[in-house]
Amino acid sequence: MNDIQNTRPETSPPQALGLRHWLLAAFLLTGAFGQFLAGFLPRSLGWGQTISTRASETEVFLIPGGAAFVIWLVLFFGVIGYAVSVLRPSNLRRPSLRPIMAWAGVAFWANAVRSLYQPLFGPDWISLLLFILILIPLLLASRLIVSEGFSRRSDRLRHLPVLAQAGWISAALGAAITQAAAFEAWNPLGLSMSGSALLTLLILTPLLLAIIWRLGSVAYLSALLWGLAWVVAVNFMRGAEDVAYAAITTVVLCVLVFIATKSRFNNRLPSHT
């Protein structure tokens, strides 16, 4: 009888949460709320300028227009939901989640800082640097999410807003680059506005394809295509058909690479025959 009792597996107590766990949770949560509130602060404080009004000072052809920015409401509330969902002690104890939380928190805080910086100083080189500091951590977090391959549906769902925000920021990268160049009057090749847009698309499209190939995420692709679709629509409306068709080409290539990525993944699955 004693032998049977001694062979029972011992249940180890859960890991105690230290200060670093709660600081990481606070960093993520305040960043998620911060990027939401920072978009309203300039108007509330009576600055007279917002990030969108300063962006309109430079006419560039790669800004998603129309109702494209409605996606921010989905993203803001989505990432707040994500930040709240990982506050559970059981999630804070999981080593696989903490690096994702850290990179996402950096991106959210960088977005909040840029939302306050650009209304004051315009879409200059520093604003572009802040934009890159949003994108790179989001891509690093997205890569960790995908490589982790979460088996639980709740884990996959809670991380969708992070992947979607990475896709939207990727779609706006061309706009951020051309805005900064126009604002700083930097045009060493003497290109027209459409020429600058076409060159930027030519450079960025391989980067976007590589990201899609690495991530293979529907959430990332959907937000990316949402932004690019509005770039296409706006340029058709303004008569810049060359930029519109170039953006359509980028869209088609992104979809084809995504399909190829999924085919590659399916081919790796073990056969049960």
Rosetta blueprint (number, residue, H / E / L):
1 M L
2 N H
3 D H
4 I H
5 Q H
6 N H
7 T L
8 R L
9 P L
10 E L
11 T L
12 S L
13 P L
14 P L
15 Q L
16 A L
17 L L
18 G L
19 L H
20 R H
21 H H
22 W H
23 L H
24 L H
25 A H
26 A H
27 F H
28 L H
29 L H
30 T H
31 G H
32 A H
33 F H
34 G H
35 Q H
36 F H
37 L H
38 A H
39 G L
40 F L
41 L H
42 P H
43 R H
44 S H
45 L L
46 G L
47 W L
48 G L
49 Q L
50 T L
51 I H
52 S H
53 T H
54 R H
55 A H
56 S L
57 E L
58 T L
59 E L
60 V L
61 F L
62 L L
63 I L
64 P L
65 G L
66 G L
67 A L
68 A H
69 F H
70 V H
71 I H
72 W H
73 L H
74 V H
75 L H
76 F H
77 F H
78 G H
79 V H
80 I H
81 G H
82 Y H
83 A H
84 V H
85 S H
86 V L
87 L L
88 R L
89 P H
90 S H
91 N H
92 L H
93 R L
94 R L
95 P L
96 S L
97 L L
98 R H
99 P H
100 I H
101 M H
102 A H
103 W H
104 A H
105 G H
106 V H
107 A H
108 F H
109 W H
110 A H
111 N H
112 A H
113 V H
114 R H
115 S H
116 L H
117 Y H
118 Q H
119 P H
120 L H
121 F H
122 G L
123 P L
124 D L
125 W H
126 I H
127 S H
128 L H
129 L H
130 L H
131 F H
132 I H
133 L H
134 I H
135 L H
136 I H
137 P H
138 L H
139 L H
140 L H
141 A H
142 S H
143 R H
144 L H
145 I H
146 V H
147 S H
148 E H
149 G L
150 F L
151 S L
152 R L
153 R H
154 S H
155 D H
156 R H
157 L H
158 R H
159 H L
160 L H
161 P H
162 V H
163 L H
164 A H
165 Q H
166 A H
167 G H
168 W H
169 I H
170 S H
171 A H
172 A L
173 L H
174 G H
175 A H
176 A H
177 I H
178 T H
179 Q H
180 A H
181 A H
182 A H
183 F H
184 E L
185 A L
186 W L
187 N L
188 P L
189 L L
190 G L
191 L L
192 S L
193 M H
194 S H
195 G H
196 S H
197 A H
198 L H
199 L H
200 T H
201 L H
202 L H
203 I H
204 L H
205 T H
206 P H
207 L H
208 L H
209 L H
210 A H
211 I H
212 I H
213 W H
214 R H
215 L H
216 G L
217 S L
218 V H
219 A H
220 Y H
221 L H
222 S H
223 A H
224 L H
225 L H
226 W H
227 G H
228 L H
229 A H
230 W H
231 V H
232 V H
233 A H
234 V H
235 N H
236 F H
237 M H
238 R H
239 G L
240 A L
241 E H
242 D H
243 V H
244 A H
245 Y H
246 A H
247 A H
248 I H
249 T H
250 T H
251 V H
252 V H
253 L H
254 C H
255 V H
256 L H
257 V H
258 F H
259 I H
260 A H
261 T H
262 K H
263 S H
264 R H
265 F H
266 N H
267 N H
268 R H
269 L L
270 P L
271 S L
272 H L
273 T L
